Amino acid sequence: MKALCWHGKSDVRVDQVPDPSLIEPTDIIIQVTATGICGSDLHLYDGMMATMKEGDIIGHEPMGIVTEVGSAVRKFQPGDRVVVPFVIACGSCFFCQKSLFSLCDTTNPNAEIAAKVMGHSPAGLFGYSHMLGGYAGGQAEFLRVPCADVGPIKIESNLSDDKVLFLSDIFPTGYMAAENADIEPGDTVAVWGCGPVGQFAIQSAWMFGAGRVIAIDRVPERLAMAANHGRAEILNFDQVKIYDELMVMTKGRGPDRCIDAVGAESHGIGTIDAVWDKVKETMMLTTDRIHALRQAIYCCRKGGTVSIPGVYIGFPDKFPLGQVMNKGLTVKTGQTHVQRYLQPLLNMIEEGKIDPSFVITHSLALDDAPAAYEAFRDKKDGCIKVVLRPAAG
């Protein structure tokens, strides 16, 4: 089959690789009909994630048609149409029983590697390094899906792939970010980053009763999407000083809830901390650039909440813990417990409350993936969200 494989920094290629096969009786195989390129995939593309190996198949936002079913699978049969969450969870361990699926205790076969870095291992993830399981990813023509009865959700309506695909990751991620923000009716919510996760955090903030949503970015197309589809007030950090502007907009109090939907590769314009981050990253003295997170903490009102759906890699420099403590902030974060949200969010889509396809700007064949990664990273051609269609040819 064809699959998009990692060959090093800024080097992904469509290779011919062996088709996946059933390994455990709880597995299914799907033919992938649509799969997204996620912002966190850029951390792999930019060489920031350790324990990647040449030839690894990447991607973690797939859906498709079931082609094979393991003997212990009860929920699916060949021909079923499914969306696959990026988190692999067993459903029965201590954490899964608490619906903390991204913390599953059993699905990372390389748990000892993650534990050395983090203290404990999170769940295994599709296509996201050997530290997180070494599982083949979904930017491929076929995919093996472990723990199938716990992961995928069956799509029984005639909704298009584009409308349901993002249940795999970015819609639940944006929704959980808003949930973690502890939004109260009428709150002002500021969202750093208007990429796909940020767009869904904006949409979800309204669902939780926000009174105002303020979106922060520098890319005109992203800001326009946040304004037009997300009904957000927008700030371009190339043009204004974000702290000063937010204080004016909130009469000096600051946003009640701040969401960092940027993650490890944030930019700052003309700020000392952003320059320092870039220099240290270049010299391999830090793993993350956290300008957006520092700014969110600095801007958040006293007693507010900072929610972090943005992906971080390891040990960022100059984390402002003093600000967090002295302002009495609550910080909530974590990989998304996707399985918890699949059915409720699918219900919203089926009821017409949201059409997630609004974020798609590029729909391409799998062969076009290497160029799509470059365009997505460099924000060329208005690229906000890419959907690849491996089954198309």
N, C-alpha and C positions, 0 to 999 in steps of 0.2 A: 504494500500500500504506500501511498504518499503521506509524508508527515513533515511538519516543520521542526527542524532539529537545530539545537544550539551548538555552535562551533567556536564560541569565544565572544569577546566583547564586540558588539556591533556586527556580529556575523551569525545570521540565521539563514538556513537553506532548506529548500524542499527536497528531501531525500526519499529514496525507495528503501523501505524498512520492512521487516517481517510483519505480517498481520498478527494482531493480538489473539490469544486463545484463552479459554476458560482455565483458570488455575485452581480456584476454590469453588466449592459447590454453591456458594452464595454470590458468585459473579454473574454478570451479564455482559454481552458484547453489543455495542450499538454501532450502526453506521451513522456517522456524524453528518447532519444536514446543515447545521449552522454552528459557528463558534466565534466568540468575540476575542479581540485583542484588548487586554486589560491594561490600565495604567501601571499596575504592579508588575506586568510582564516587562515593562521597560527597565525595571531594576535588574532583571536578568540580561536584557539586551545591553544595558550599560555596564555589565560586568560587576555589579555591586553585591550579588548574592553568592556566598561561598558554597562549596560542595556541588557546584554544577559540573557535569562531565560532558566532554565532546560527544555529540550524537544524541543527547537527551532530547526527547520530544516534549515540547512546551505547550502551554495553553491550559486554561482552567474554566472556560465558560462555554461548555458544549451542550448540544441537544441533538437528538436523532431518533432513529428507528431501531428497536431491539431486533437483533438478528440471531442471537444464541442466548440460552438461559441455562444456568447451573441447576443441578438436581435439587438443591435446597431452596431455590427462589420460589416464593409464593405469590408475589404481587404482579409479576410481569410474564408476558409470553411474547414470542416472536411477532413482530408487526406492531407492537405498542409504540406509541410516540412519547418520548420522555425528555424532560429537562434534567440535567445532572448537576447537582451542587458541587462547588469546588472543594468542599470539605468532605472527607471520607470518615464516616462515623459508624461505630459498631451497633449503637442503640441500646446496649445493655450494661456498659461500665458505669461507675459512680457518676461520672460527669455527663454522659449521655442521658442517664436517668433524671438528671437535673436540667435537661434540655440545653446543656452547655456543649453542643456538638463539636465545636472547633477545638475543644480541649480533650477530646476522646483519648482514653488511656491505651487503646489497643491497636490503632490503625497505623502507627508509625513504626515500621520495622527497624528504623535506624534511630530509635528513641534515645539511645545512649549518646549519640552525637549532639542532638538538640539539648539534652539535659546538661551536658558539659557547658553549653553556652548560656542556657536560660534557667538552669536549676531543675526544670521539669520539661518534658516534651509535650507540645500540643499535638493535635491530630495530624494524620497524613493528609497531604494536599496533592491534587493533580498537577503534574508538570511544574513543580516548584522546588527543585533541588533535592539532593540526596539526604540532606539534613531533615527534610520534611517528608521522607519516605521513598524518594526515587521513583515515584509512580510516573508512568508515561502520561503525557498531557493530551488535551483534546483538540489541538490544531492538527488534525489528522483525519484520514478517511474512516478509520475505525478506532474504537476505544474500549478497553476493558474497564468495567465499573465494578469494583469490589463492594461488598456489603449492600447489595442492590436493594434489598427490602427496606433499608433504612435511608438510602440516599435519594434516588430520582423520584420525580413526581410525574405521573401519567397525565398527558394532555388529551382529554377525550372530546374536546370541542374542535371546531374548525378554525380556531384562531391561528393566524399566521405565525411562523417561526419568529419573525421580528417582534411580535407582541409579547411572546412568552420567554424568549431566549434569556433575557436578563434576570430571570428568576435564579439562574445559575450562580449569580454573584452580585452584580452592582445594584440591582433594585433592593434586595434584602440588606446589602451593606449600607446603602444610603438610609434605609428605613431604620436599621438598628442604630445608626449614628444619631438619628433624630430621637429615637427612644432613649438612648444613653444620655442625651443632653438634658433629660428631665424637664422638658418644655412644659410650662404652665400656660394656661389661656392668656393671650395678650402679650406674651414675651417677645422681646426683640432677639432674633437669632441671627448671628453673623456666620457665614460659611466661607472659609478660605479654600479656594480652588473650585473652579467651575468646569472641571472635567466631568466624565460620566458619573462618578460616585457623588461628586458635589451636586450635580444636577438632581440626582435622586434624593440627596439629603435636603435640598431646597424643597422639592415636591413633598417630601415626608414631613418636613417641619410644619407646613400648613396643615397636614393631616392631624398633627398633634396639637393644633390650636395656636400656633404662633400668631402674633399680631403684626409683626413686621419680619421680613427676611431680607438681609443685606448680603449680597454676593460679592466676593473679592477675587479679582484675577487681573491679568494684563492682556489676555488674548481677546481681540474684539469679537470673534465668532462665539466664543464661550460666554462672554458677557451678554451678547445679544440673545443667546439661547436662555440664559438665566432670567433675563428680563421678559422675553416674549413667552416662553413656555413656563417659566417658574414664577412669574409675577414678582420678581425680586427687585429691590433697589440695588443698583450696581455701583461698585467702586473699582477704578482702574489704578493699581498701585504704581504704574508708571507716571500717573498724572497727579495724584494726590498723596499726602501723608496719611496713611490709614488710621493711625491712632488719633491724630488731630480731627480727621473727618468723622470718625465714629463718636468721638466725644461731643462734637457739635450735634450730630444726629440724635444722640441719646441724652442731651442736656447735661453732659459731664459724668453720667453714671456708668456708661459702658454697656455693651450688649449683655443681656441676661445669660445667654447660652452661646458658646462659640464652638464651631465644628471645624476641625482641621482635616479637610479632605484632600490634602496635598501629599503628605508623606515625605519620604527620605530625600527627595531631590528638589526641595523648594528653592526658590530664587528670591533675592531681595535686590532692590535697585539703590545703589549708593549707600548701603548700610554697612557699618563696620562688621557686624556679626556675620552677614551673608558673605562678605569678602573673606573673612577668616575661615568660614566653613569651606568655601571653595578651595582655598589654598591648602587647608589640612586634608581635604578629600584627595586633591591632586597628589599630595605627598604621602597618601595612604596612612594618615594619622587619625582619621575619623571615618566612620562608616556612613554617616547620615548628615544631610544639611537640614537644619531644623528652624530656619528663619520663620516660616509660617507658624510653627507651633509656639515659638517664643513670642511672636506678635499676638497670637490669640490669647495666650496667658496674660500678657501685658495689658491687652485691651479689655478683657472680660471684667465685668463688674465684680465688686466684692461679694463673696458668697455665691457666685455663679458656678456654672458647670462648663468644663471643656471636654468635648467628646472628640475622640481621635479614631476615625476610620482609616486615615492614611496609614500606609504600610511603612514601618521602620525596620531597619536591618539589625542594628546591634547597639553600639555605644556612642550616642551623639555627644558632642562637646557642648559645654556651657548650657546645660539644662537649667532653667531658672527656678529651682526648687524653692528658693526663698520667697519668690513672688507667689508661688502656689500656696505655701504655708501661711504667709502673712496676710494674704487676701482671703483666706478661707475657701479656696476653690476646691471643687470636686472634679476629679479627672476620671473619665471612664473610657475604656478602649477595648480592643480585642479583635481577633479574627471573627468573622461573622458566623453565628450559629444558624447557618442557612436553613437547615431542615426545620427549625422552629417556625420559620416565616413562610415556607413554600405555599401551603394551602391558603392562609389568609390573604396573601398578596395575589395569588392566582384568582381568588374570588374577586378581588378588587378589579383585576383586569377584565375578567368575564362580565362583571357588572358595569363596565364602561367608566369606572371612576378614574382610571389612568390608562394611557396607551404608552408603554415604555419605549416604543419604537422611535419616539421623537428625537432620541439622542443619536441615531444612526446617520452618519454623513457619508460613509463609504461602504459599499457592498461589493465584495470582490471574490474571485476564485482563490483557492489555496495557493496556486502557483504565484499569485501576486503578493503573497505575505511578506517576503523580504522587503520589497519596496514600501509596503504598507507600514511596516515597523518604522522605517526611516521617516516617512511622512508624519506618522503619529508622534514620534519623539520630537521631531523638529517643527511640529505644528504647521506643516505645509498644506496648501490646497484646502484650507478650512477643515482639516481633519480633527474631528472630535471623537468619533467612535467608528471602529472598523468591524464589520461582520464578514467572516470568511465562510464560503460555502463549499466544503470539500466534496460533497456528493454531486456537485454541478459539473464536474469534469476533471 
